[in-house]
């Protein structure tokens, strides 16, 4: 009477089967079914069947529970989760698009400024150029921070483990930020414990990212005095080394009550710091998330007006205790056999400003280059000429860089392998892997720095 079809006639069959085989399919179990109310409306129910043996005879008791409210709640949760997932996917697509759209003009801006450095211009114009370059660097840092934060928030970060030279990394950071401090009454010192192996395995880019953010933070809040970048050995076992990285400064310090929240997103120790020093307050939260992804811990010790000591720990694999000190990080390397004007390069880029800038950079370096505005044109040019290297943008009309690369690799069954380097504004998590999977040999993210690329 309570059950609509097809459930109504199934129960007698379940009981009969149980009597014959002794195998219970519904006895002692809860099932979600549908029931019919007095007014004829079908509602979701939870049905439980229990067996009682009395005076040698089996008797059965059924319990029907109306679960309409529970199902509505569950459905609302599912809808909210799906809406949240759709929102996250939309946000990720939006940030990926915005990253590309921002990095493309940034490449032209920073490339043009880099080329102007070598031009003989009046001193006043050089000062303007320095100001513009500093502002462009800050804008690029903000773009990178927002993308890093989004990747970490979505949980899409995967470690990229490779061999790298820790000492070289530290010395590069030391040199870079000593140049930044050249006109400030602040010194940056580097202290490295003895016995640290040359070659380690870890996520080179993310370790470097955390160290640079901590040094930048120290510079930001230290108007005079000193900053020390220090690495301490905390033991070694099973071919693993435990390291503690420290960045100490003599800056403004942090009150004790603010130290607990300093690593929270969009938080600075005091709102007045934001007004005095600027910033978004996400740099340290990114550091914390990255260190945790790498299996380490991070913390701070500080006293107001007396400076701060930020630290984090990592356990890294040692791959060669005897590696020479100048061993480079294990990154893909593309070499061109023919130097200078004898080498011929193809630049595949749809943005006119970037075409001109990249070609000017290559000319400055002594390379001859042709331009293709999309992947289809690049394939046509490859039929007409031989090239020693292709610099390939990824997102282009007509035919994108990934498809063009796959087609080039298919054609190479009868021709020599041509190195292809992605030079792209796509810099979200997984973009490099997509380029390599398509057949590219290496990956460079825009904007390009001619001095270090």
C-alpha positions in Angstrom: 0.0 0.0 0.0 2.9 2.4 0.8 5.1 1.4 -2.1 4.5 2.4 -5.7 5.4 0.1 -8.5 7.8 -1.6 -9.3 8.7 -1.8 -5.6 5.3 -3.1 -4.3 5.6 -6.6 -5.9 9.3 -7.0 -5.3 9.1 -7.5 -1.5 7.2 -10.8 -1.6 9.9 -12.1 -3.9 12.7 -11.0 -1.6 11.1 -12.7 1.4 10.4 -15.9 -0.6 14.0 -16.0 -1.8 15.2 -15.5 1.7 13.1 -18.5 3.0 14.4 -20.7 0.2 18.1 -19.8 0.3 18.7 -18.2 3.7 20.5 -15.4 1.9 19.3 -12.0 2.9 19.2 -9.3 0.3 17.1 -6.8 2.2 16.9 -8.1 5.8 18.9 -6.0 8.2 19.8 -3.4 5.6 18.7 0.1 4.9 17.7 1.0 1.4 16.6 4.3 -0.3 13.5 3.8 -2.3 10.3 5.7 -3.1 7.0 5.7 -1.3 3.5 7.0 -2.1 1.7 9.4 0.3 -2.0 9.5 0.9 -2.3 12.3 -1.6 -0.6 10.2 -4.2 2.7 12.2 -4.2 5.9 10.0 -4.5 8.5 10.8 -1.9 12.0 9.5 -1.1 12.2 7.1 1.9 14.7 5.0 3.8 13.3 1.5 4.3 14.6 -0.9 6.9 13.4 -4.5 7.2 14.1 -6.5 10.5 13.4 -10.2 11.3 12.1 -11.4 14.6 11.7 -15.2 15.3 8.8 -15.7 17.8 7.6 -19.1 18.9 9.6 -20.7 16.0 8.0 -18.4 13.4 9.7 -15.7 11.5 8.0 -12.3 11.7 9.1 -9.1 9.9 9.0 -5.5 10.8 9.4 -2.7 8.3 10.4 0.9 9.1 9.7 3.7 6.6 11.4 7.0 7.2 10.5 10.1 5.1 13.9 11.5 4.0 12.6 14.4 1.8 14.3 17.0 3.9 17.6 15.1 4.0 17.6 14.5 0.2 16.8 18.2 -0.4 19.8 19.1 1.8 22.1 16.6 0.1 21.0 17.9 -3.4 21.6 21.5 -2.3 25.1 20.5 -1.2 25.8 18.8 -4.5 24.5 21.8 -6.4 26.6 24.2 -4.2 29.7 22.0 -4.8 29.0 21.9 -8.6 28.5 25.6 -8.6 31.8 26.1 -6.7 33.6 23.8 -9.1 32.2 25.7 -12.1 33.3 28.9 -10.4 36.8 27.6 -9.8 37.1 26.4 -13.4 35.9 29.7 -14.7 38.3 31.6 -12.4 41.2 29.4 -13.6 40.3 29.9 -17.3 40.0 33.7 -16.6 43.4 33.9 -14.9 45.0 31.8 -17.6 43.6 34.1 -20.2 44.5 37.3 -18.3 48.0 35.9 -17.6 48.5 35.4 -21.4 47.0 38.8 -22.3 49.1 40.6 -19.7 52.4 38.8 -20.4 52.2 39.4 -24.1 52.4 43.2 -23.9 54.7 42.9 -20.9 57.2 41.0 -23.1 57.2 43.9 -25.6 57.5 46.6 -22.9 60.3 44.9 -21.0 62.0 43.7 -24.2 62.0 47.3 -25.5 63.4 48.6 -22.3 66.1 45.9 -22.3 67.2 46.9 -25.8 67.3 50.6 -24.8 69.8 49.9 -22.1 72.5 49.5 -24.7 71.6 52.6 -26.6 73.5 55.9 -25.9 70.8 58.1 -24.5 70.9 61.2 -22.2 71.2 60.6 -18.5 67.8 62.0 -17.7 66.1 59.6 -20.1 68.2 56.7 -18.6 66.7 57.6 -15.2 63.2 57.5 -16.7 64.1 54.1 -18.2 65.2 52.8 -14.8 61.9 53.9 -13.2 59.8 52.3 -16.0 61.9 49.1 -15.7 61.3 49.0 -11.9 57.6 49.5 -12.3 57.4 46.8 -15.0 59.2 44.4 -12.7 56.8 45.1 -9.8 53.8 44.5 -12.2 55.3 41.2 -13.3 55.8 40.1 -9.7 52.2 40.9 -9.0 51.0 38.8 -12.0 53.2 35.9 -10.8 52.0 36.1 -7.2 48.3 36.0 -8.3 48.9 33.0 -10.5 50.9 31.2 -7.8 48.2 31.9 -5.3 45.5 30.6 -7.6 47.4 27.4 -8.3 48.0 26.8 -4.7 44.4 27.6 -3.7 43.1 25.1 -6.3 45.5 22.4 -5.1 46.8 21.9 -8.7 50.5 22.3 -7.8 52.7 19.3 -8.6 56.4 19.2 -7.7 58.9 19.4 -10.6 61.9 17.5 -9.1 65.3 17.6 -10.8 69.0 17.9 -10.0 70.2 21.4 -9.2 73.2 23.2 -7.7 72.1 24.8 -4.4 75.3 26.9 -4.1 74.9 28.4 -7.5 71.3 29.2 -6.7 72.3 31.0 -3.5 75.1 32.9 -5.2 72.8 34.0 -8.0 70.2 35.4 -5.6 73.0 37.1 -3.6 74.4 38.8 -6.7 70.9 39.8 -8.0 69.8 41.5 -4.8 73.1 43.1 -4.0 72.6 44.9 -7.2 69.1 46.0 -6.0 70.7 47.3 -2.8 73.5 49.1 -4.5 72.1 52.6 -3.6 70.7 51.7 -0.2 72.5 51.7 3.2 71.7 47.9 3.5 74.1 45.0 3.0 73.1 41.5 1.9 75.4 38.7 3.2 75.5 35.1 2.3 76.4 32.4 4.9 76.5 28.8 3.7 77.4 25.9 6.1 80.3 23.6 5.2 79.6 20.2 3.8 76.5 20.9 1.7 76.7 18.7 -1.4 76.8 20.4 -4.8 74.0 18.5 -6.4 70.6 18.0 -4.8 67.2 16.9 -6.0 64.3 19.2 -5.4 61.9 21.7 -7.1 64.6 24.2 -8.1 62.1 26.9 -9.3 59.9 26.8 -6.1 62.9 26.7 -3.7 64.3 29.7 -5.6 60.9 31.4 -5.5 60.5 31.1 -1.7 64.1 32.4 -1.1 63.6 35.3 -3.4 60.3 36.3 -1.8 61.8 36.2 1.7 64.8 38.3 0.6 62.4 40.7 -1.2 60.3 40.9 2.0 63.4 41.7 4.1 64.5 44.4 1.7 61.1 45.9 1.7 61.1 46.3 5.5 64.7 47.1 6.1 65.7 50.8 5.5 69.2 50.4 6.9 71.5 47.8 8.4 71.9 44.3 7.1 70.2 41.2 5.7 71.7 37.7 5.9 70.7 34.8 3.7 71.9 31.7 5.6 71.8 27.9 5.0 72.4 25.5 7.9 72.8 21.7 7.9 70.6 19.9 10.3 71.7 16.4 9.7 72.0 13.8 7.0 70.8 10.2 6.6 69.9 7.7 3.9 71.3 10.0 1.2 69.1 12.8 2.4 70.2 16.1 3.8 68.0 18.3 6.1 68.6 22.0 5.5 67.4 25.1 7.3 67.2 28.3 5.3 67.1 31.6 7.1 66.7 35.2 6.0 67.5 37.6 8.9 67.2 41.4 8.8 67.5 44.4 11.0 64.3 45.9 9.8 61.1 47.1 11.5 60.3 43.7 13.0 56.9 42.3 13.8 54.9 42.5 17.0 54.4 39.2 18.8 50.6 39.3 18.4 50.9 39.7 14.6 53.3 36.9 14.0 50.6 34.2 14.1 48.8 35.7 11.1 51.7 36.9 9.0 51.5 33.9 6.7 47.7 34.3 6.2 46.5 35.3 2.7 46.2 39.0 2.0 47.5 39.8 5.5 50.3 42.1 6.7 51.3 42.6 10.3 49.5 45.9 10.4 47.3 47.9 8.0 49.7 50.8 8.4 52.4 48.6 6.8 50.4 48.4 3.7 50.0 52.2 3.6 53.8 52.7 4.2 55.3 49.9 2.2 52.6 48.8 -0.2 52.1 45.2 -1.3 49.2 42.7 -1.5 50.0 40.6 1.5 50.1 37.3 -0.4 53.8 36.8 -0.8 54.4 35.1 2.6 51.2 33.0 2.3 52.6 31.7 -1.0 55.9 30.9 0.7 54.1 28.9 3.4 52.0 27.0 0.9 55.0 26.2 -1.3 57.2 25.0 1.6 54.3 22.8 2.9 53.9 21.3 -0.6 57.6 20.4 -0.6 57.2 18.7 2.8 58.9 21.4 5.0 58.0 23.8 7.7 58.2 27.6 7.8 58.2 30.1 10.7 59.3 33.5 11.9 60.9 35.0 15.0 60.8 38.7 15.4 60.8 41.7 17.7 59.3 45.1 16.8 62.0 47.6 15.8 64.8 45.0 16.1 64.4 42.9 13.0 63.1 39.5 11.9 64.3 36.0 11.2 62.2 34.0 8.7 63.2 30.4 8.3 62.0 27.2 6.5 63.2 23.6 6.5 63.5 21.1 3.6 64.7 17.5 3.3 66.4 17.0 -0.1 67.9 14.0 -1.8 71.7 14.0 -2.5 72.5 12.7 -6.0 76.3 13.1 -6.2 78.5 14.0 -3.3 81.5 14.4 -5.7 79.8 16.7 -8.3 82.0 19.6 -9.3 81.0 23.0 -7.8 80.0 24.5 -11.2 77.4 21.8 -12.1 74.4 23.6 -13.5 70.7 22.9 -12.6 69.3 20.0 -14.6 67.3 21.8 -17.2 66.8 21.1 -20.9 69.5 22.6 -23.0 69.3 23.5 -26.7 72.5 24.2 -28.5 73.0 25.8 -31.9 76.0 24.4 -33.7 76.4 27.3 -36.1 77.0 30.6 -34.2 76.0 34.1 -35.2 74.9 35.1 -38.7 75.5 31.5 -40.0 72.6 30.2 -37.8 69.1 30.8 -39.0 66.1 31.0 -36.6 62.4 31.1 -37.1 60.2 33.2 -34.8 56.6 32.1 -34.7 54.6 34.9 -33.1 51.3 36.6 -33.9 51.8 39.8 -31.9 53.4 42.4 -34.1 55.1 44.3 -31.2 56.6 41.0 -29.9 57.7 40.0 -33.4 59.8 43.2 -33.6 61.2 43.0 -30.1 62.2 39.3 -30.4 63.8 39.8 -33.8 65.7 42.9 -32.5 67.0 40.8 -29.5 68.2 38.1 -31.9 69.8 40.7 -34.2 71.5 42.2 -31.2 72.8 38.7 -30.3 74.0 38.2 -33.9 71.4 35.8 -35.2 69.5 36.0 -38.5 65.7 35.3 -38.1 62.5 35.0 -40.1 59.0 35.7 -38.8 55.9 33.5 -39.1 52.6 34.9 -37.7 51.1 31.6 -37.0 51.7 27.8 -37.1 50.4 27.4 -40.6 52.8 30.0 -42.0 55.6 28.4 -40.0 55.0 25.1 -41.8 55.1 26.9 -45.1 58.4 28.5 -44.3 59.9 25.2 -43.2 59.0 23.8 -46.7 61.0 26.7 -48.3 64.0 27.0 -45.9 66.0 25.2 -43.3 66.2 26.5 -39.8 68.5 25.7 -36.9 66.0 26.7 -34.2 62.4 27.6 -33.9 61.0 30.0 -31.2 57.4 29.0 -31.0 54.5 31.0 -29.4 51.7 28.7 -28.2 48.4 30.7 -28.4 48.0 31.9 -32.0 45.1 32.2 -34.5 44.7 29.8 -37.5 47.1 27.2 -36.0 48.5 27.3 -32.5 52.1 26.4 -31.5 51.2 23.0 -30.0 49.5 21.8 -33.2 52.3 23.3 -35.3 54.9 21.5 -33.2 53.1 18.1 -33.5 52.9 18.5 -37.3 56.6 19.5 -37.5 57.6 16.4 -35.6 55.5 14.2 -37.9 57.4 15.6 -40.9 60.7 14.9 -39.3 60.7 11.2 -40.3 62.6 12.3 -43.4 64.5 15.3 -42.1 66.8 16.3 -39.3 65.3 17.2 -35.8 64.8 20.9 -35.4 65.0 22.3 -31.8 61.8 24.1 -30.9 61.6 26.3 -27.8 58.2 27.5 -26.5 58.4 31.3 -26.0 54.9 31.8 -24.5 52.8 33.9 -22.3 51.1 30.7 -21.0 52.6 30.3 -17.5 49.9 28.4 -15.5 50.7 25.0 -13.8 51.1 22.3 -16.4 51.8 24.6 -19.4 55.4 23.6 -19.6 54.4 19.9 -19.6 51.9 20.5 -22.4 54.7 22.1 -24.5 57.1 19.2 -23.9 54.4 16.6 -24.6 53.7 18.3 -28.0 57.3 17.7 -28.9 59.0 21.0 -27.9 62.6 20.8 -26.6 62.4 23.6 -24.0 60.1 26.3 -22.5 60.6 30.0 -21.8 57.9 32.1 -20.2 57.3 35.7 -21.3 58.5 38.3 -20.7 62.0 37.4 -22.0 65.0 38.8 -20.2 67.7 39.0 -22.9 70.4 39.2 -20.2 69.6 35.9 -18.5 67.8 33.8 -21.1 
